[in-house]
Amino acid sequence: MKVELTKFRIKENKSERVDEWIEYMQEHMDDVLVTLEGEKMFVETIFREKKGEHEYLYWYSVQDEAGKELDEDDPPIDETHLKFWEECIDKTFRPEDMKAAVCMIPKRIQRAMNEYA
């Protein structure tokens, strides 16, 4: 199981666009969840933070080791997600991968995830 937390910086003046991105995902949650199943993604959560003049998104995920990343052949919901990503994520900021010190997932939940994968 891969457990990840990564910090990305939002481009300057793209906060409203990120609002639209988040709203889009919420409005299309059924499609998002189907995509997550295809990626063998058990949990994906996006956190948002404003710190000084910058705004950040944090992606937290729990995914099967065999899970795949997004690519250009994915469903339309992913294509829209990638367009928002390209427009809103600051590529001049190196994403920060946090190191998991402790992963606390009860054994019964881990077993259920492994059975599903």
Sequence and secondary structure as in RCSB ss.txt:
>XXXX:A:sequence
MKVELTKFRIKENKSERVDEWIEYMQEHMDDVLVTLEGEKMFVETIFREKKGEHEYLYWYSVQDEAGKELDEDDP
PIDETHLKFWEECIDKTFRPEDMKAAVCMIPKRIQRAMNEYA
>XXXX:A:secstr
 EEEEEEEEB TT HHHHHHHHHHHHHTHHHHHHHHHHTTEEEEEEEEEEETTEEEEEEEEEE TT     TTS 
HHHHHHHHHHHHHB TTS  EE   S     HHHHHHHHHH 
